[in-house]
Amino acid sequence: MTGPSTQWLAEALAVLEPEHLSIEDDSAAHAGHAGARSGGGHYTVTVVSARFSGLNRVARHRLVYTALGDLMKTRIHALALVALAPDEL
Amino acid sequence: MDIQNTIKQTVTENPVVLFMKGSAQFPQCGFSGRAVQILKACGVDKFVTVDVLADPEIRQGIKDYSSWPTIPQLYVNGEFVGGSDIMYEMYQSGELQTLLKPAGSDA
């Protein structure tokens, strides 16, 4: 599901108790562009968690952003996010 | 006027506002470019874009305004809708077209 290079990201998201978590590191495709200069990576994350049940999309993404905390300002430059409840698979 | 009031005025005086990196013609970020394409695909021809790269105060201020850490951000009739992933999901389900219909679409 996730490689060793994104283990830190998986660990940060563990508080959401995901039933499924996939993390793609898209950083290589963006190396050298202006946003990559700060050192933050580009990631695509799919999280399936019961915590999202009954929440709208904005509330789900906020839960993820809260779990990530300062990582959004440091190690993560860009994040494509899919947040699903288990019954939406 | 402080930056939060400036943002509030912008999103309430214009039905559709996209805070993005770059302009609709020349987006400076893949997510921002995608957001513009989604609005156009919804038939919205009149929307205001604010280039956050042009003003560091707005770039931080818009993140504080909706407690949302990323850009782009879409506002319709003063309400925060979401970022580009949410826009795309709502576009696929048809919700975004419905939301935008009275706001700025010619459809």
N, CA and C atoms of all chains as a GROMACS GRO file, in nm:
protein
  588
    1MET      N    1   0.084  -0.121   0.000
    1MET     CA    2   0.000   0.000   0.000
    1MET      C    3   0.087   0.126   0.000
    2THR      N    4   0.182   0.130   0.089
    2THR     CA    5   0.269   0.247   0.095
    2THR      C    6   0.413   0.202   0.105
    3GLY      N    7   0.501   0.277   0.044
    3GLY     CA    8   0.642   0.242   0.048
    3GLY      C    9   0.708   0.301   0.171
    4PRO      N   10   0.830   0.259   0.198
    4PRO     CA   11   0.903   0.309   0.315
    4PRO      C   12   0.925   0.460   0.311
    5SER      N   13   0.934   0.517   0.190
    5SER     CA   14   0.962   0.660   0.179
    5SER      C   15   0.845   0.746   0.223
    6THR      N   16   0.726   0.687   0.230
    6THR     CA   17   0.609   0.765   0.272
    6THR      C   18   0.553   0.713   0.405
    7GLN      N   19   0.633   0.636   0.476
    7GLN     CA   20   0.590   0.579   0.604
    7GLN      C   21   0.548   0.689   0.702
    8TRP      N   22   0.623   0.800   0.703
    8TRP     CA   23   0.591   0.912   0.793
    8TRP      C   24   0.451   0.966   0.768
    9LEU      N   25   0.412   0.965   0.640
    9LEU     CA   26   0.280   1.014   0.603
    9LEU      C   27   0.172   0.915   0.650
   10ALA      N   28   0.198   0.788   0.629
   10ALA     CA   29   0.105   0.685   0.675
   10ALA      C   30   0.089   0.691   0.826
   11GLU      N   31   0.198   0.716   0.896
   11GLU     CA   32   0.192   0.723   1.042
   11GLU      C   33   0.108   0.842   1.089
   12ALA      N   34   0.122   0.953   1.021
   12ALA     CA   35   0.045   1.072   1.057
   12ALA      C   36  -0.104   1.049   1.037
   13LEU      N   37  -0.138   0.968   0.935
   13LEU     CA   38  -0.279   0.944   0.903
   13LEU      C   39  -0.339   0.829   0.985
   14ALA      N   40  -0.256   0.762   1.062
   14ALA     CA   41  -0.304   0.646   1.140
   14ALA      C   42  -0.412   0.685   1.240
   15VAL      N   43  -0.413   0.812   1.284
   15VAL     CA   44  -0.516   0.855   1.381
   15VAL      C   45  -0.656   0.846   1.322
   16LEU      N   46  -0.665   0.841   1.188
   16LEU     CA   47  -0.796   0.828   1.124
   16LEU      C   48  -0.842   0.683   1.117
   17GLU      N   49  -0.759   0.593   1.167
   17GLU     CA   50  -0.787   0.449   1.165
   17GLU      C   51  -0.837   0.404   1.028
   18PRO      N   52  -0.756   0.428   0.926
   18PRO     CA   53  -0.802   0.396   0.789
   18PRO      C   54  -0.818   0.246   0.765
   19GLU      N   55  -0.926   0.212   0.696
   19GLU     CA   56  -0.943   0.073   0.654
   19GLU      C   57  -0.862   0.048   0.528
   20HIS      N   58  -0.840   0.153   0.455
   20HIS     CA   59  -0.754   0.145   0.338
   20HIS      C   60  -0.679   0.277   0.327
   21LEU      N   61  -0.553   0.266   0.290
   21LEU     CA   62  -0.473   0.388   0.272
   21LEU      C   63  -0.376   0.363   0.157
   22SER      N   64  -0.382   0.449   0.057
   22SER     CA   65  -0.279   0.440  -0.046
   22SER      C   66  -0.214   0.576  -0.063
   23ILE      N   67  -0.084   0.574  -0.077
   23ILE     CA   68  -0.008   0.697  -0.091
   23ILE      C   69   0.082   0.683  -0.214
   24GLU      N   70   0.064   0.777  -0.306
   24GLU     CA   71   0.153   0.782  -0.422
   24GLU      C   72   0.241   0.904  -0.408
   25ASP      N   73   0.368   0.884  -0.427
   25ASP     CA   74   0.462   0.996  -0.423
   25ASP      C   75   0.484   1.045  -0.566
   26ASP      N   76   0.426   1.162  -0.594
   26ASP     CA   77   0.435   1.219  -0.728
   26ASP      C   78   0.550   1.320  -0.739
   27SER      N   79   0.633   1.327  -0.637
   27SER     CA   80   0.732   1.435  -0.629
   27SER      C   81   0.825   1.439  -0.750
   28ALA      N   82   0.864   1.322  -0.799
   28ALA     CA   83   0.962   1.320  -0.909
   28ALA      C   84   0.911   1.396  -1.030
   29ALA      N   85   0.778   1.389  -1.053
   29ALA     CA   86   0.720   1.454  -1.170
   29ALA      C   87   0.725   1.607  -1.157
   30HIS      N   88   0.746   1.655  -1.034
   30HIS     CA   89   0.742   1.800  -1.012
   30HIS      C   90   0.878   1.856  -0.973
   31ALA      N   91   0.981   1.772  -0.975
   31ALA     CA   92   1.113   1.820  -0.935
   31ALA      C   93   1.154   1.939  -1.021
   32GLY      N   94   1.200   2.043  -0.956
   32GLY     CA   95   1.251   2.157  -1.032
   32GLY      C   96   1.151   2.270  -1.051
   33HIS      N   97   1.020   2.242  -1.036
   33HIS     CA   98   0.926   2.354  -1.052
   33HIS      C   99   0.928   2.440  -0.926
   34ALA      N  100   0.874   2.560  -0.938
   34ALA     CA  101   0.891   2.660  -0.833
   34ALA      C  102   0.847   2.610  -0.695
   35GLY      N  103   0.736   2.539  -0.691
   35GLY     CA  104   0.682   2.494  -0.563
   35GLY      C  105   0.768   2.388  -0.496
   36ALA      N  106   0.846   2.316  -0.576
   36ALA     CA  107   0.926   2.206  -0.522
   36ALA      C  108   1.053   2.257  -0.454
   37ARG      N  109   1.081   2.384  -0.476
   37ARG     CA  110   1.205   2.440  -0.423
   37ARG      C  111   1.211   2.440  -0.271
   38SER      N  112   1.093   2.453  -0.210
   38SER     CA  113   1.087   2.455  -0.064
   38SER      C  114   1.118   2.318  -0.006
   39GLY      N  115   1.119   2.216  -0.088
   39GLY     CA  116   1.154   2.083  -0.039
   39GLY      C  117   1.034   1.993  -0.013
   40GLY      N  118   0.914   2.051  -0.011
   40GLY     CA  119   0.795   1.970   0.015
   40GLY      C  120   0.761   1.883  -0.104
   41GLY      N  121   0.703   1.765  -0.078
   41GLY     CA  122   0.671   1.672  -0.185
   41GLY      C  123   0.528   1.684  -0.234
   42HIS      N  124   0.503   1.619  -0.347
   42HIS     CA  125   0.369   1.610  -0.405
   42HIS      C  126   0.318   1.467  -0.381
   43TYR      N  127   0.198   1.455  -0.323
   43TYR     CA  128   0.146   1.323  -0.292
   43TYR      C  129   0.000   1.311  -0.333
   44THR      N  130  -0.039   1.190  -0.370
   44THR     CA  131  -0.179   1.157  -0.392
   44THR      C  132  -0.218   1.053  -0.288
   45VAL      N  133  -0.317   1.087  -0.208
   45VAL     CA  134  -0.354   1.002  -0.095
   45VAL      C  135  -0.502   0.963  -0.105
   46THR      N  136  -0.529   0.834  -0.091
   46THR     CA  137  -0.666   0.786  -0.082
   46THR      C  138  -0.685   0.723   0.056
   47VAL      N  139  -0.781   0.776   0.131
   47VAL     CA  140  -0.808   0.726   0.266
   47VAL      C  141  -0.951   0.676   0.273
   48VAL      N  142  -0.968   0.555   0.321
   48VAL     CA  143  -1.102   0.503   0.350
   48VAL      C  144  -1.112   0.486   0.500
   49SER      N  145  -1.205   0.558   0.562
   49SER     CA  146  -1.215   0.554   0.708
   49SER      C  147  -1.360   0.572   0.751
   50ALA      N  148  -1.397   0.498   0.854
   50ALA     CA  149  -1.531   0.512   0.911
   50ALA      C  150  -1.551   0.651   0.971
   51ARG      N  151  -1.441   0.718   1.002
   51ARG     CA  152  -1.452   0.854   1.057
   51ARG      C  153  -1.519   0.952   0.961
   52PHE      N  154  -1.518   0.918   0.832
   52PHE     CA  155  -1.574   1.009   0.731
   52PHE      C  156  -1.725   0.992   0.715
   53SER      N  157  -1.780   0.885   0.770
   53SER     CA  158  -1.923   0.858   0.752
   53SER      C  159  -2.005   0.975   0.804
   54GLY      N  160  -2.098   1.020   0.723
   54GLY     CA  161  -2.187   1.128   0.765
   54GLY      C  162  -2.128   1.267   0.756
   55LEU      N  163  -2.002   1.277   0.712
   55LEU     CA  164  -1.940   1.409   0.698
   55LEU      C  165  -1.938   1.452   0.552
   56ASN      N  166  -1.953   1.581   0.529
   56ASN     CA  167  -1.942   1.629   0.392
   56ASN      C  168  -1.794   1.635   0.350
   57ARG      N  169  -1.770   1.669   0.227
   57ARG     CA  170  -1.634   1.661   0.173
   57ARG      C  171  -1.538   1.756   0.244
   58VAL      N  172  -1.587   1.878   0.268
   58VAL     CA  173  -1.499   1.976   0.334
   58VAL      C  174  -1.459   1.927   0.473
   59ALA      N  175  -1.554   1.872   0.546
   59ALA     CA  176  -1.526   1.823   0.682
   59ALA      C  177  -1.428   1.707   0.678
   60ARG      N  178  -1.440   1.619   0.579
   60ARG     CA  179  -1.348   1.506   0.565
   60ARG      C  180  -1.205   1.554   0.538
   61HIS      N  181  -1.193   1.646   0.444
   61HIS     CA  182  -1.059   1.696   0.412
   61HIS      C  183  -0.998   1.768   0.532
   62ARG      N  184  -1.084   1.838   0.608
   62ARG     CA  185  -1.033   1.908   0.727
   62ARG      C  186  -0.978   1.808   0.828
   63LEU      N  187  -1.046   1.693   0.843
   63LEU     CA  188  -0.996   1.590   0.935
   63LEU      C  189  -0.856   1.545   0.893
   64VAL      N  190  -0.839   1.526   0.762
   64VAL     CA  191  -0.707   1.484   0.712
   64VAL      C  192  -0.603   1.592   0.736
   65TYR      N  193  -0.640   1.717   0.706
   65TYR     CA  194  -0.545   1.827   0.724
   65TYR      C  195  -0.508   1.842   0.872
   66THR      N  196  -0.606   1.823   0.958
   66THR     CA  197  -0.577   1.831   1.102
   66THR      C  198  -0.481   1.720   1.144
   67ALA      N  199  -0.502   1.599   1.091
   67ALA     CA  200  -0.413   1.487   1.124
   67ALA      C  201  -0.271   1.517   1.076
   68LEU      N  202  -0.259   1.585   0.966
   68LEU     CA  203  -0.126   1.612   0.910
   68LEU      C  204  -0.058   1.730   0.977
   69GLY      N  205  -0.136   1.821   1.034
   69GLY     CA  206  -0.080   1.932   1.111
   69GLY      C  207   0.027   2.009   1.034
   70ASP      N  208   0.140   2.027   1.099
   70ASP     CA  209   0.248   2.108   1.040
   70ASP      C  210   0.312   2.045   0.917
   71LEU      N  211   0.286   1.916   0.896
   71LEU     CA  212   0.343   1.852   0.776
   71LEU      C  213   0.296   1.924   0.649
   72MET      N  214   0.174   1.984   0.656
   72MET     CA  215   0.123   2.056   0.539
   72MET      C  216   0.209   2.178   0.508
   73LYS      N  217   0.282   2.226   0.608
   73LYS     CA  218   0.365   2.345   0.584
   73LYS      C  219   0.510   2.305   0.561
   74THR      N  220   0.544   2.180   0.588
   74THR     CA  221   0.685   2.140   0.582
   74THR      C  222   0.711   2.035   0.474
   75ARG      N  223   0.678   1.910   0.503
   75ARG     CA  224   0.716   1.803   0.411
   75ARG      C  225   0.621   1.787   0.293
   76ILE      N  226   0.501   1.848   0.304
   76ILE     CA  227   0.403   1.833   0.196
   76ILE      C  228   0.382   1.966   0.126
   77HIS      N  229   0.412   1.968  -0.002
   77HIS     CA  230   0.384   2.090  -0.079
   77HIS      C  231   0.247   2.081  -0.145
   78ALA      N  232   0.212   1.963  -0.195
   78ALA     CA  233   0.084   1.948  -0.265
   78ALA      C  234   0.025   1.813  -0.233
   79LEU      N  235  -0.108   1.812  -0.215
   79LEU     CA  236  -0.175   1.690  -0.174
   79LEU      C  237  -0.306   1.675  -0.253
   80ALA      N  238  -0.312   1.570  -0.334
   80ALA     CA  239  -0.439   1.533  -0.396
   80ALA      C  240  -0.505   1.431  -0.305
   81LEU      N  241  -0.631   1.454  -0.272
   81LEU     CA  242  -0.693   1.378  -0.164
   81LEU      C  243  -0.826   1.319  -0.206
   82VAL      N  244  -0.843   1.188  -0.178
   82VAL     CA  245  -0.973   1.123  -0.191
   82VAL      C  246  -1.006   1.065  -0.055
   83ALA      N  247  -1.117   1.111   0.005
   83ALA     CA  248  -1.155   1.068   0.140
   83ALA      C  249  -1.291   1.000   0.133
   84LEU      N  250  -1.293   0.868   0.154
   84LEU     CA  251  -1.416   0.792   0.138
   84LEU      C  252  -1.455   0.722   0.268
   85ALA      N  253  -1.586   0.709   0.288
   85ALA     CA  254  -1.635   0.623   0.397
   85ALA      C  255  -1.641   0.480   0.344
   86PRO      N  256  -1.630   0.380   0.432
   86PRO     CA  257  -1.624   0.239   0.386
   86PRO      C  258  -1.740   0.200   0.295
   87ASP      N  259  -1.861   0.251   0.320
   87ASP     CA  260  -1.974   0.208   0.238
   87ASP      C  261  -1.980   0.277   0.102
   88GLU      N  262  -1.883   0.364   0.075
   88GLU     CA  263  -1.882   0.432  -0.055
   88GLU      C  264  -1.787   0.366  -0.155
   89LEU      N  265  -1.723   0.261  -0.112
   89LEU     CA  266  -1.630   0.192  -0.203
   89LEU      C  267  -1.704   0.119  -0.314
   90MET      N  268  -0.859   4.869   0.570
   90MET     CA  269  -0.935   4.744   0.590
   90MET      C  270  -0.836   4.628   0.603
   91ASP      N  271  -0.857   4.540   0.700
   91ASP     CA  272  -0.762   4.430   0.714
   91ASP      C  273  -0.790   4.321   0.612
   92ILE      N  274  -0.697   4.227   0.604
   92ILE     CA  275  -0.700   4.131   0.494
   92ILE      C  276  -0.822   4.040   0.501
   93GLN      N  277  -0.864   4.005   0.624
   93GLN     CA  278  -0.981   3.917   0.637
   93GLN      C  279  -1.108   3.987   0.585
   94ASN      N  280  -1.119   4.118   0.612
   94ASN     CA  281  -1.234   4.193   0.560
   94ASN      C  282  -1.228   4.209   0.409
   95THR      N  283  -1.106   4.226   0.357
   95THR     CA  284  -1.089   4.236   0.213
   95THR      C  285  -1.135   4.107   0.145
   96ILE      N  286  -1.096   3.993   0.202
   96ILE     CA  287  -1.135   3.864   0.146
   96ILE      C  288  -1.286   3.846   0.154
   97LYS      N  289  -1.342   3.883   0.270
   97LYS     CA  290  -1.486   3.868   0.288
   97LYS      C  291  -1.562   3.951   0.185
   98GLN      N  292  -1.514   4.072   0.162
   98GLN     CA  293  -1.578   4.160   0.064
   98GLN      C  294  -1.570   4.099  -0.077
   99THR      N  295  -1.453   4.044  -0.109
   99THR     CA  296  -1.434   3.985  -0.242
   99THR      C  297  -1.530   3.869  -0.266
  100VAL      N  298  -1.544   3.781  -0.165
  100VAL     CA  299  -1.626   3.661  -0.187
  100VAL      C  300  -1.776   3.689  -0.176
  101THR      N  301  -1.812   3.799  -0.111
  101THR     CA  302  -1.955   3.829  -0.102
  101THR      C  303  -2.004   3.918  -0.216
  102GLU      N  304  -1.912   3.996  -0.273
  102GLU     CA  305  -1.953   4.086  -0.382
  102GLU      C  306  -1.950   4.018  -0.519
  103ASN      N  307  -1.885   3.901  -0.526
  103ASN     CA  308  -1.876   3.828  -0.653
  103ASN      C  309  -1.932   3.688  -0.634
  104PRO      N  310  -2.023   3.644  -0.723
  104PRO     CA  311  -2.088   3.514  -0.702
  104PRO      C  312  -1.991   3.396  -0.706
  105VAL      N  313  -1.892   3.400  -0.795
  105VAL     CA  314  -1.798   3.288  -0.806
  105VAL      C  315  -1.656   3.343  -0.800
  106VAL      N  316  -1.582   3.303  -0.697
  106VAL     CA  317  -1.444   3.350  -0.680
  106VAL      C  318  -1.352   3.230  -0.661
  107LEU      N  319  -1.244   3.228  -0.739
  107LEU     CA  320  -1.143   3.123  -0.724
  107LEU      C  321  -1.012   3.188  -0.681
  108PHE      N  322  -0.965   3.151  -0.562
  108PHE     CA  323  -0.831   3.191  -0.518
  108PHE      C  324  -0.735   3.087  -0.571
  109MET      N  325  -0.638   3.130  -0.649
  109MET     CA  326  -0.553   3.036  -0.721
  109MET      C  327  -0.411   3.090  -0.734
  110LYS      N  328  -0.324   3.002  -0.785
  110LYS     CA  329  -0.188   3.045  -0.815
  110LYS      C  330  -0.181   3.076  -0.964
  111GLY      N  331  -0.151   3.202  -0.997
  111GLY     CA  332  -0.151   3.244  -1.137
  111GLY      C  333  -0.288   3.296  -1.177
  112SER      N  334  -0.310   3.304  -1.308
  112SER     CA  335  -0.436   3.355  -1.360
  112SER      C  336  -0.509   3.244  -1.435
  113ALA      N  337  -0.637   3.271  -1.470
  113ALA     CA  338  -0.713   3.172  -1.546
  113ALA      C  339  -0.642   3.140  -1.677
  114GLN      N  340  -0.581   3.242  -1.736
  114GLN     CA  341  -0.509   3.221  -1.864
  114GLN      C  342  -0.378   3.148  -1.841
  115PHE      N  343  -0.309   3.183  -1.732
  115PHE     CA  344  -0.177   3.125  -1.706
  115PHE      C  345  -0.166   3.074  -1.561
  116PRO      N  346  -0.230   2.960  -1.535
  116PRO     CA  347  -0.220   2.904  -1.400
  116PRO      C  348  -0.075   2.865  -1.369
  117GLN      N  349  -0.035   2.886  -1.243
  117GLN     CA  350   0.103   2.855  -1.204
  117GLN      C  351   0.112   2.726  -1.124
  118CYS      N  352   0.007   2.647  -1.128
  118CYS     CA  353   0.004   2.525  -1.046
  118CYS      C  354  -0.098   2.431  -1.109
  119GLY      N  355  -0.067   2.302  -1.110
  119GLY     CA  356  -0.156   2.205  -1.173
  119GLY      C  357  -0.296   2.201  -1.113
  120PHE      N  358  -0.303   2.213  -0.980
  120PHE     CA  359  -0.432   2.208  -0.913
  120PHE      C  360  -0.517   2.331  -0.950
  121SER      N  361  -0.451   2.447  -0.958
  121SER     CA  362  -0.523   2.569  -0.994
  121SER      C  363  -0.573   2.562  -1.138
  122GLY      N  364  -0.489   2.508  -1.226
  122GLY     CA  365  -0.529   2.493  -1.365
  122GLY      C  366  -0.649   2.402  -1.379
  123ARG      N  367  -0.649   2.295  -1.298
  123ARG     CA  368  -0.759   2.200  -1.300
  123ARG      C  369  -0.888   2.267  -1.253
  124ALA      N  370  -0.876   2.350  -1.150
  124ALA     CA  371  -0.994   2.419  -1.096
  124ALA      C  372  -1.057   2.510  -1.202
  125VAL      N  373  -0.973   2.581  -1.276
  125VAL     CA  374  -1.023   2.669  -1.383
  125VAL      C  375  -1.095   2.586  -1.489
  126GLN      N  376  -1.034   2.474  -1.528
  126GLN     CA  377  -1.095   2.388  -1.631
  126GLN      C  378  -1.230   2.334  -1.585
  127ILE      N  379  -1.241   2.301  -1.458
  127ILE     CA  380  -1.368   2.248  -1.406
  127ILE      C  381  -1.476   2.356  -1.411
  128LEU      N  382  -1.440   2.479  -1.372
  128LEU     CA  383  -1.539   2.588  -1.377
  128LEU      C  384  -1.586   2.610  -1.521
  129LYS      N  385  -1.492   2.607  -1.614
  129LYS     CA  386  -1.529   2.627  -1.755
  129LYS      C  387  -1.618   2.513  -1.804
  130ALA      N  388  -1.585   2.390  -1.760
  130ALA     CA  389  -1.665   2.273  -1.800
  130ALA      C  390  -1.807   2.281  -1.745
  131CYS      N  391  -1.824   2.356  -1.636
  131CYS     CA  392  -1.958   2.375  -1.578
  131CYS      C  393  -2.034   2.487  -1.649
  132GLY      N  394  -1.970   2.549  -1.748
  132GLY     CA  395  -2.037   2.655  -1.823
  132GLY      C  396  -2.030   2.790  -1.754
  133VAL      N  397  -1.943   2.804  -1.655
  133VAL     CA  398  -1.929   2.932  -1.587
  133VAL      C  399  -1.832   3.018  -1.669
  134ASP      N  400  -1.885   3.127  -1.722
  134ASP     CA  401  -1.795   3.212  -1.800
  134ASP      C  402  -1.758   3.339  -1.725
  135LYS      N  403  -1.829   3.366  -1.617
  135LYS     CA  404  -1.795   3.485  -1.539
  135LYS      C  405  -1.755   3.444  -1.399
  136PHE      N  406  -1.626   3.439  -1.376
  136PHE     CA  407  -1.581   3.417  -1.239
  136PHE      C  408  -1.458   3.502  -1.215
  137VAL      N  409  -1.442   3.537  -1.088
  137VAL     CA  410  -1.330   3.622  -1.048
  137VAL      C  411  -1.219   3.531  -0.999
  138THR      N  412  -1.096   3.557  -1.044
  138THR     CA  413  -0.984   3.483  -0.987
  138THR      C  414  -0.894   3.581  -0.911
  139VAL      N  415  -0.840   3.531  -0.802
  139VAL     CA  416  -0.744   3.609  -0.724
  139VAL      C  417  -0.613   3.532  -0.722
  140ASP      N  418  -0.508   3.594  -0.773
  140ASP     CA  419  -0.376   3.530  -0.778
  140ASP      C  420  -0.306   3.548  -0.643
  141VAL      N  421  -0.298   3.441  -0.567
  141VAL     CA  422  -0.239   3.453  -0.433
  141VAL      C  423  -0.088   3.474  -0.439
  142LEU      N  424  -0.027   3.440  -0.552
  142LEU     CA  425   0.118   3.460  -0.563
  142LEU      C  426   0.154   3.608  -0.573
  143ALA      N  427   0.053   3.689  -0.609
  143ALA     CA  428   0.078   3.832  -0.624
  143ALA      C  429   0.079   3.905  -0.490
  144ASP      N  430   0.029   3.839  -0.385
  144ASP     CA  431   0.017   3.908  -0.256
  144ASP      C  432   0.034   3.808  -0.140
  145PRO      N  433   0.149   3.809  -0.075
  145PRO     CA  434   0.174   3.714   0.035
  145PRO      C  435   0.070   3.724   0.147
  146GLU      N  436   0.016   3.846   0.166
  146GLU     CA  437  -0.083   3.865   0.272
  146GLU      C  438  -0.212   3.789   0.240
  147ILE      N  439  -0.252   3.792   0.114
  147ILE     CA  440  -0.371   3.718   0.073
  147ILE      C  441  -0.342   3.568   0.074
  148ARG      N  442  -0.222   3.531   0.032
  148ARG     CA  443  -0.185   3.388   0.027
  148ARG      C  444  -0.201   3.324   0.164
  149GLN      N  445  -0.155   3.392   0.269
  149GLN     CA  446  -0.174   3.338   0.404
  149GLN      C  447  -0.316   3.365   0.453
  150GLY      N  448  -0.367   3.484   0.420
  150GLY     CA  449  -0.499   3.525   0.471
  150GLY      C  450  -0.611   3.433   0.428
  151ILE      N  451  -0.603   3.383   0.303
  151ILE     CA  452  -0.712   3.298   0.254
  151ILE      C  453  -0.707   3.161   0.323
  152LYS      N  454  -0.587   3.118   0.363
  152LYS     CA  455  -0.577   2.991   0.437
  152LYS      C  456  -0.640   3.005   0.576
  153ASP      N  457  -0.623   3.123   0.636
  153ASP     CA  458  -0.682   3.148   0.767
  153ASP      C  459  -0.833   3.167   0.756
  154TYR      N  460  -0.878   3.230   0.646
  154TYR     CA  461  -1.018   3.269   0.632
  154TYR      C  462  -1.111   3.148   0.645
  155SER      N  463  -1.075   3.038   0.579
  155SER     CA  464  -1.160   2.918   0.586
  155SER      C  465  -1.094   2.804   0.661
  156SER      N  466  -0.986   2.832   0.731
  156SER     CA  467  -0.911   2.726   0.799
  156SER      C  468  -0.885   2.610   0.702
  157TRP      N  469  -0.833   2.643   0.588
  157TRP     CA  470  -0.808   2.544   0.482
  157TRP      C  471  -0.666   2.569   0.432
  158PRO      N  472  -0.578   2.468   0.440
  158PRO     CA  473  -0.436   2.495   0.422
  158PRO      C  474  -0.387   2.498   0.278
  159THR      N  475  -0.476   2.472   0.182
  159THR     CA  476  -0.428   2.459   0.045
  159THR      C  477  -0.499   2.555  -0.051
  160ILE      N  478  -0.437   2.572  -0.165
  160ILE     CA  479  -0.488   2.654  -0.275
  160ILE      C  480  -0.487   2.568  -0.399
  161PRO      N  481  -0.588   2.571  -0.484
  161PRO     CA  482  -0.696   2.669  -0.495
  161PRO      C  483  -0.809   2.650  -0.392
  162GLN      N  484  -0.889   2.757  -0.380
  162GLN     CA  485  -1.010   2.755  -0.300
  162GLN      C  486  -1.123   2.822  -0.378
  163LEU      N  487  -1.238   2.751  -0.384
  163LEU     CA  488  -1.353   2.804  -0.456
  163LEU      C  489  -1.459   2.856  -0.358
  164TYR      N  490  -1.510   2.975  -0.388
  164TYR     CA  491  -1.620   3.034  -0.310
  164TYR      C  492  -1.736   3.063  -0.404
  165VAL      N  493  -1.856   3.021  -0.364
  165VAL     CA  494  -1.976   3.051  -0.440
  165VAL      C  495  -2.074   3.121  -0.348
  166ASN      N  496  -2.116   3.240  -0.388
  166ASN     CA  497  -2.207   3.322  -0.307
  166ASN      C  498  -2.157   3.338  -0.164
  167GLY      N  499  -2.027   3.358  -0.151
  167GLY     CA  500  -1.969   3.384  -0.020
  167GLY      C  501  -1.936   3.261   0.061
  168GLU      N  502  -1.980   3.143   0.014
  168GLU     CA  503  -1.957   3.019   0.089
  168GLU      C  504  -1.836   2.944   0.033
  169PHE      N  505  -1.753   2.894   0.123
  169PHE     CA  506  -1.640   2.810   0.083
  169PHE      C  507  -1.691   2.675   0.034
  170VAL      N  508  -1.650   2.636  -0.087
  170VAL     CA  509  -1.695   2.509  -0.145
  170VAL      C  510  -1.591   2.400  -0.126
  171GLY      N  511  -1.464   2.432  -0.154
  171GLY     CA  512  -1.358   2.333  -0.137
  171GLY      C  513  -1.241   2.362  -0.229
  172GLY      N  514  -1.149   2.265  -0.234
  172GLY     CA  515  -1.034   2.273  -0.322
  172GLY      C  516  -1.060   2.195  -0.450
  173SER      N  517  -0.954   2.170  -0.528
  173SER     CA  518  -0.976   2.115  -0.662
  173SER      C  519  -1.024   1.969  -0.658
  174ASP      N  520  -0.983   1.892  -0.559
  174ASP     CA  521  -1.032   1.753  -0.552
  174ASP      C  522  -1.182   1.750  -0.526
  175ILE      N  523  -1.226   1.837  -0.434
  175ILE     CA  524  -1.369   1.843  -0.402
  175ILE      C  525  -1.447   1.896  -0.522
  176MET      N  526  -1.391   1.997  -0.589
  176MET     CA  527  -1.456   2.049  -0.710
  176MET      C  528  -1.476   1.939  -0.812
  177TYR      N  529  -1.372   1.856  -0.830
  177TYR     CA  530  -1.380   1.751  -0.931
  177TYR      C  531  -1.484   1.645  -0.893
  178GLU      N  532  -1.488   1.607  -0.767
  178GLU     CA  533  -1.589   1.510  -0.723
  178GLU      C  534  -1.730   1.565  -0.742
  179MET      N  535  -1.747   1.694  -0.708
  179MET     CA  536  -1.879   1.756  -0.723
  179MET      C  537  -1.916   1.775  -0.869
  180TYR      N  538  -1.816   1.795  -0.953
  180TYR     CA  539  -1.841   1.806  -1.097
  180TYR      C  540  -1.887   1.672  -1.152
  181GLN      N  541  -1.819   1.565  -1.110
  181GLN     CA  542  -1.854   1.432  -1.159
  181GLN      C  543  -1.994   1.391  -1.118
  182SER      N  544  -2.036   1.434  -0.997
  182SER     CA  545  -2.168   1.395  -0.949
  182SER      C  546  -2.277   1.491  -0.995
  183GLY      N  547  -2.237   1.604  -1.055
  183GLY     CA  548  -2.335   1.701  -1.102
  183GLY      C  549  -2.371   1.808  -0.998
  184GLU      N  550  -2.321   1.791  -0.876
  184GLU     CA  551  -2.354   1.887  -0.770
  184GLU      C  552  -2.300   2.027  -0.799
  185LEU      N  553  -2.182   2.030  -0.859
  185LEU     CA  554  -2.120   2.160  -0.882
  185LEU      C  555  -2.198   2.240  -0.987
  186GLN      N  556  -2.243   2.169  -1.092
  186GLN     CA  557  -2.322   2.236  -1.195
  186GLN      C  558  -2.448   2.296  -1.134
  187THR      N  559  -2.512   2.221  -1.044
  187THR     CA  560  -2.634   2.269  -0.979
  187THR      C  561  -2.605   2.391  -0.892
  188LEU      N  562  -2.494   2.383  -0.819
  188LEU     CA  563  -2.457   2.494  -0.730
  188LEU      C  564  -2.425   2.620  -0.810
  189LEU      N  565  -2.362   2.601  -0.925
  189LEU     CA  566  -2.315   2.715  -1.002
  189LEU      C  567  -2.421   2.774  -1.093
  190LYS      N  568  -2.527   2.700  -1.117
  190LYS     CA  569  -2.625   2.742  -1.217
  190LYS      C  570  -2.676   2.884  -1.193
  191PRO      N  571  -2.726   2.915  -1.073
  191PRO     CA  572  -2.775   3.051  -1.055
  191PRO      C  573  -2.662   3.153  -1.036
  192ALA      N  574  -2.541   3.105  -1.012
  192ALA     CA  575  -2.435   3.196  -0.969
  192ALA      C  576  -2.358   3.262  -1.083
  193GLY      N  577  -2.334   3.194  -1.192
  193GLY     CA  578  -2.252   3.258  -1.293
  193GLY      C  579  -2.254   3.188  -1.426
  194SER      N  580  -2.334   3.082  -1.433
  194SER     CA  581  -2.339   3.003  -1.555
  194SER      C  582  -2.439   3.064  -1.651
  195ASP      N  583  -2.415   3.046  -1.780
  195ASP     CA  584  -2.510   3.095  -1.879
  195ASP      C  585  -2.609   2.984  -1.916
  196ALA      N  586  -2.590   2.867  -1.856
  196ALA     CA  587  -2.675   2.753  -1.890
  196ALA      C  588  -2.814   2.769  -1.829
   0.00000   0.00000   0.00000
